[in-house]
Amino acid sequence: MQWLYDHTGKRYLDMFAGIVTVSVGHCHPRVTEAAKSQLDKLIHCSNLFQHSAMYEYTRKLVKTLPPHLNVIYLVNSGSEANELAILLARLYTKKQDVIAFNSAYHGGTHLTQTLTALATYKYPRNNAPGIHHALMPDVYRGIWGGARCRYSPIQTKRYCECPPNQCDATNKSYEQLVNAFQYNVPITGAAALIAESIQGVAGVKEFPRYFLRKAYEMIKSTDGLFISDEVQTGFGRTGDNFWGFEMHGVSPDIVTMAKGIANGFPMGAVATTTEIAQVLTKASHFNTFGGNPVSCAAASAVLDVIKDEELQSNCKEVGNYLLTQLAKLRDQFEIVGDVRGKGLMIGVDLVQNKETRVPLNSRHMSHILDSCKDIGLILGRGGLSGNVIRIKPPMCVTMEDAKFTFDVLHYVLTKFQNKKL
């Protein structure tokens, strides 16, 4: 279920999962059967009415979340989910300003493109008002960073003088966040701070330890809301936790999710509190396809498969092994600058050389990824310069798949280093 085939019958190991979407494997029989069965019962029902597939799914979903997040809105994508999250925050707080982080990716609508801070995904048009960006801590390329910054089994190879339970990268980056609020936000404060638990499209950028907790405490102290974008980090992918925000010790007011939620069926969701949800009663809020019965049935089966097949544990076990193996590539090859991630959300940062950390150019990146594909390995690409290999496979991948991934990358990088690629 982690393999794809082209028109000639050639087999490819999918280590990108349709851009982090095929969570439990392509055409998983339980998900497929759930969707087929629902097609015979009810294909569409507006969300003016609650149908059984919606009821069953939302009851399962809330059990995975903190108890206060007991209201679920079903939508069709991560962009829609983040749009709704910002609407909720603005209506509830009666404030307009929102802080996101540099290199964030939150969607492709006008508002969520403004929240996004990657030039690759921004068109030359006016931004939506009230959106500001703070410095994203980058412990590999940033000014501050060291060898103990990450919640990850693999750390960046930078010297660190920080004592235990302290992180200079966190403290310095937090000062920049404070400045972003002081200089950009009215004295009445911001409606919300929105963050990915690990930045995905940016190339698997991880926050340093304790930073997001401090950021959370800051926005809460000013009566703003904290929104956790779990579109890529949710549903057990990071291994240790079902939701990425749990590793940071925060309790969001709003959580958004999509991608792997239904294994490829179009779906997204917003989870929030009863109190915050009440603001939508002041006008009619409607979504034609949100909570589609077939998508709900598929999503319900996804939760069952994750639990029954212990895929969260698999993410941790296979992910830790793969991270450890990929770190060997970093130690062997001059162009592998950094390996980072958690569970089965991994980034391999390719550079021109380790000293300058200048990103590998686009032509060379394309050669490397195309060579992997020619051998039978599909990988993703991310980062502002497109120089980060993104490894985010279906959560059912095995140790053998991890070994194959390592072997292919080792072979291709060796050829590149020897100028035979």
C-alpha positions in Angstrom: 0.0 0.0 0.0 3.1 2.2 -0.1 3.9 1.2 -3.7 2.8 2.9 -6.9 3.0 1.6 -10.5 3.3 3.5 -13.7 1.8 2.6 -17.1 4.6 0.1 -17.8 4.2 -1.7 -14.6 7.3 -0.3 -13.0 7.1 -0.1 -9.2 7.9 2.9 -7.1 8.1 3.3 -3.3 6.0 6.3 -2.4 7.9 8.1 0.4 5.9 11.3 0.0 2.3 9.9 0.3 0.7 12.2 -2.3 2.1 15.2 -0.4 1.6 13.8 3.1 -2.0 12.8 2.4 -2.2 9.0 2.0 -1.8 8.4 5.7 -2.6 4.6 6.0 -1.5 3.5 2.6 -2.8 3.6 -0.9 -6.2 1.9 -1.3 -6.2 0.5 2.2 -8.9 -2.2 2.1 -10.7 -1.0 5.2 -10.9 2.6 4.0 -11.9 1.5 0.5 -14.6 -0.7 1.9 -15.9 2.0 4.2 -16.2 4.4 1.2 -17.9 1.8 -1.0 -20.4 0.9 1.7 -21.2 4.5 2.2 -21.8 5.1 -1.5 -24.6 2.6 -1.3 -26.2 4.5 1.6 -25.9 8.2 1.2 -23.5 10.2 -1.1 -24.4 13.8 -0.2 -26.3 15.5 2.6 -25.9 19.2 3.4 -24.5 20.1 6.7 -27.8 21.6 7.7 -28.5 18.0 8.9 -26.2 15.6 10.8 -26.0 12.1 9.2 -24.7 8.9 10.8 -21.3 8.9 9.1 -20.7 12.5 10.4 -21.8 11.6 13.9 -19.7 8.5 14.1 -16.6 10.3 12.8 -16.8 13.4 15.0 -17.4 11.3 18.1 -14.2 9.3 17.3 -12.2 12.5 16.4 -12.9 14.4 19.6 -11.6 11.5 21.7 -8.1 12.0 20.2 -8.1 15.7 21.2 -7.9 17.5 24.6 -11.3 17.5 26.3 -11.9 21.2 25.8 -11.8 20.9 22.0 -15.3 19.3 21.7 -16.7 21.1 18.7 -15.8 20.0 15.2 -16.4 21.8 11.9 -15.9 19.7 8.8 -14.6 21.4 5.7 -12.9 20.3 2.5 -9.2 21.3 2.8 -6.5 22.7 5.0 -6.9 26.1 3.4 -10.6 26.1 4.3 -9.8 25.0 7.8 -7.3 27.7 8.4 -9.7 30.3 6.9 -12.4 29.3 9.4 -9.9 29.2 12.3 -9.0 32.8 11.6 -12.6 33.8 11.3 -13.4 32.2 14.7 -10.4 33.9 16.3 -11.3 37.3 15.0 -15.0 37.1 15.9 -14.3 35.7 19.4 -11.6 38.1 20.4 -13.1 41.1 18.5 -9.6 41.7 17.2 -8.2 41.6 13.7 -4.5 41.1 13.8 -2.9 37.6 13.4 0.7 36.6 13.8 2.2 33.7 11.7 5.8 32.7 11.3 8.3 33.3 8.4 8.5 30.2 6.1 5.0 29.0 7.2 2.6 27.4 4.8 -1.1 27.7 5.7 -2.9 27.4 2.3 -3.7 28.8 -1.1 -6.7 31.1 -0.6 -6.2 34.9 -0.4 -6.1 34.9 3.4 -4.1 31.7 3.8 -1.6 32.8 1.1 -1.1 35.9 3.2 -0.5 33.8 6.3 2.0 31.8 4.2 5.5 33.2 4.2 7.2 31.4 1.4 7.7 33.4 -1.8 7.4 30.2 -3.9 3.6 30.2 -3.0 2.8 33.9 -3.2 1.4 35.7 -6.2 2.0 39.4 -6.9 -1.2 40.8 -5.4 -2.2 42.7 -2.3 -2.1 40.7 0.9 -5.1 40.3 3.2 -5.1 42.9 5.9 -4.1 42.3 9.5 -1.5 39.5 9.0 2.0 39.8 10.3 5.0 37.5 10.4 7.5 36.8 13.2 11.0 35.3 12.8 10.9 31.5 12.5 13.7 30.1 14.6 16.0 28.0 12.5 18.6 26.1 14.5 20.5 25.0 11.4 20.7 28.2 9.3 19.6 30.8 11.8 21.8 33.1 14.0 21.0 31.0 17.0 21.1 27.2 17.2 22.9 24.3 18.8 23.2 20.6 19.2 20.4 20.2 21.8 17.7 22.4 20.4 15.3 20.0 18.8 12.6 17.6 20.1 14.2 15.0 17.8 16.6 12.1 18.0 18.8 13.9 15.5 20.3 17.3 16.3 22.0 19.8 14.1 25.8 19.7 14.3 26.4 23.1 15.8 28.3 23.8 19.0 26.1 24.4 22.0 27.0 26.0 25.4 23.5 26.0 26.8 23.0 24.4 30.2 20.4 21.7 30.7 16.8 22.9 30.3 17.9 26.1 28.7 18.1 27.0 25.0 19.7 30.2 23.8 18.0 29.8 20.4 14.6 29.8 22.1 15.3 32.8 24.3 16.8 34.9 21.5 14.0 33.9 19.1 11.4 34.7 21.7 12.8 38.2 22.0 12.2 38.6 18.2 8.6 37.3 18.6 8.0 39.9 21.4 9.3 42.6 19.0 6.9 41.4 16.3 4.0 41.9 18.6 5.3 45.3 19.9 5.9 46.8 16.5 3.1 45.3 14.4 0.1 44.7 16.6 -2.2 47.4 18.2 -2.0 47.8 22.0 -5.3 45.9 22.2 -3.4 42.8 21.1 -3.7 40.2 18.4 -6.6 37.9 17.7 -4.4 34.8 17.3 -1.0 33.3 16.8 -1.0 30.5 14.3 1.8 27.9 14.0 2.5 24.5 12.4 4.0 22.2 15.1 6.7 21.4 12.6 6.9 23.5 9.4 6.3 21.1 6.6 6.5 22.9 3.2 9.4 25.0 4.6 11.5 21.8 4.7 10.6 20.2 8.0 11.7 23.1 10.2 11.5 22.4 13.9 11.0 24.9 16.7 13.7 24.9 19.4 12.7 23.4 22.7 10.3 25.4 24.8 9.9 28.1 22.2 6.3 27.3 21.2 5.3 27.0 24.8 6.6 30.5 25.5 4.9 31.8 22.4 1.7 30.1 23.5 1.9 31.7 26.9 2.5 35.1 25.4 -0.6 35.1 23.1 -2.7 33.8 25.9 -1.5 36.5 28.3 -2.8 39.1 25.9 -6.2 37.4 25.5 -5.5 36.1 22.0 -6.0 32.6 20.8 -3.5 30.0 19.8 -4.2 28.1 16.6 -2.3 24.9 15.9 -2.1 23.9 12.2 -1.9 20.1 12.3 -2.5 19.6 8.6 0.8 17.8 8.2 1.8 16.9 11.7 -1.5 15.3 12.9 -2.8 11.8 13.2 0.3 10.2 14.8 2.8 11.1 12.1 5.4 12.5 14.5 5.5 9.2 16.4 5.5 10.3 20.1 2.2 12.1 19.9 -1.1 11.9 18.0 -1.0 15.6 17.5 2.1 17.7 16.9 1.2 20.4 19.5 1.5 17.8 22.3 5.3 17.7 22.0 5.3 21.4 22.8 3.2 21.2 25.9 0.5 23.6 24.6 -3.2 23.4 24.7 -4.6 25.1 21.6 -7.8 27.0 21.4 -8.3 25.9 17.8 -6.8 23.0 15.9 -6.9 22.7 12.1 -6.4 19.4 10.2 -6.6 18.0 6.6 -4.4 16.0 4.3 -4.1 12.6 5.9 -7.4 12.9 7.7 -9.2 10.8 5.1 -6.4 9.0 3.2 -6.9 11.1 0.1 -10.6 11.9 0.2 -11.2 15.6 0.2 -11.7 16.7 3.8 -10.5 19.1 6.5 -11.6 19.9 10.0 -11.5 22.6 12.7 -11.7 21.7 16.3 -12.4 24.3 19.0 -14.3 24.9 22.2 -18.0 25.3 22.8 -17.4 28.9 23.9 -15.5 29.9 20.8 -17.9 28.1 18.5 -20.8 30.2 19.8 -19.6 33.1 17.7 -20.8 31.4 14.5 -24.4 31.5 15.7 -24.5 35.3 15.0 -24.9 34.6 11.3 -25.4 31.6 9.1 -22.3 29.5 8.5 -22.6 27.0 5.7 -20.4 24.6 3.8 -22.0 22.6 0.9 -19.6 19.7 0.9 -18.2 19.9 4.4 -18.9 16.7 6.2 -19.6 14.7 3.0 -20.8 11.2 4.0 -18.3 9.3 1.9 -15.4 11.4 3.2 -16.6 10.9 6.8 -16.8 7.2 6.3 -13.3 7.1 4.9 -12.0 9.3 7.7 -13.6 7.1 10.4 -11.9 4.1 8.9 -8.6 5.9 8.9 -8.9 6.5 12.7 -9.7 2.8 13.2 -6.7 1.7 11.1 -4.3 4.0 12.8 -5.4 2.6 16.2 -5.7 -1.1 15.2 -2.5 -1.3 13.2 -0.5 0.8 15.7 0.6 3.2 13.0 1.7 5.9 15.5 4.1 3.5 17.1 5.3 2.5 13.6 6.0 6.1 12.8 8.2 6.4 15.8 10.0 3.1 15.3 10.6 3.4 11.5 11.1 7.1 11.7 13.8 7.0 14.4 15.6 4.3 12.4 15.4 6.2 9.2 16.5 9.4 10.9 19.5 7.6 12.4 20.5 6.1 9.0 20.1 9.4 7.2 22.3 11.1 9.7 25.1 8.8 8.4 24.6 10.5 5.0 25.1 13.9 6.7 28.4 12.6 8.2 29.6 11.1 4.9 28.6 13.6 2.2 29.6 17.2 1.9 26.3 18.2 0.3 24.1 16.8 3.1 24.0 19.7 5.5 21.3 18.7 7.9 18.9 15.9 8.7 15.9 16.7 10.9 12.4 15.7 11.8 10.3 13.5 14.0 8.6 10.3 13.3 7.8 10.0 9.6 8.2 13.7 9.0 11.8 14.0 7.8 13.8 16.6 6.0 17.3 16.2 4.4 18.8 19.6 3.7 21.2 19.6 0.7 23.8 22.3 0.5 26.7 23.3 -1.8 29.0 22.7 1.1 28.8 22.3 4.9 30.7 25.5 5.8 28.6 28.0 4.0 25.3 26.1 4.1 24.3 27.7 0.8 21.4 25.6 -0.6 22.1 23.2 -3.4 21.0 24.7 -6.7 17.8 23.7 -8.3 19.3 21.9 -11.2 21.3 19.6 -9.0 18.3 19.0 -6.7 16.3 18.0 -9.7 19.0 15.6 -10.9 19.1 13.9 -7.5 15.4 13.5 -7.1 14.9 12.4 -10.7 17.6 9.8 -10.2 15.9 8.5 -7.1 12.6 8.3 -9.1 14.3 6.4 -11.9 15.5 3.8 -9.4 12.0 3.5 -8.0 11.9 6.0 -5.0 9.5 8.9 -4.9 10.6 11.8 -2.6 9.2 15.3 -2.0 10.9 18.6 -2.2 10.6 21.7 0.1 12.3 24.7 1.6 12.4 28.3 0.5 15.1 27.3 -2.1 13.7 23.9 -2.9 16.8 22.2 -1.5 15.2 20.0 1.1 14.3 16.4 0.5 10.9 15.8 2.2 10.3 12.3 3.4 6.7 11.9 4.6 5.5 8.4 3.5 2.3 6.5 4.3 2.5 5.7 8.0 2.5 1.9 7.2 6.0 1.9 5.7 8.3 -0.8 7.0 11.9 -1.1 8.1 12.6 -2.7 4.7 11.2 0.4 3.0 13.4 2.6 5.2 16.4 0.6 4.3 15.6 0.8 0.6 15.2 4.6 0.9 18.6 4.9 2.6 20.3 2.6 0.0 18.9 4.6 -2.9 19.9 7.9 -1.5 23.3 6.6 -0.6 23.8 5.3 -4.2 22.5 8.5 -5.8 24.6 10.8 -3.6 27.7 8.7 -4.2 27.2 9.1 -7.9 26.6 12.8 -7.5 29.7 13.2 -5.4 31.8 11.3 -7.9 30.4 13.6 -10.7 28.7 10.7 -12.4 25.2 12.1 -12.1 
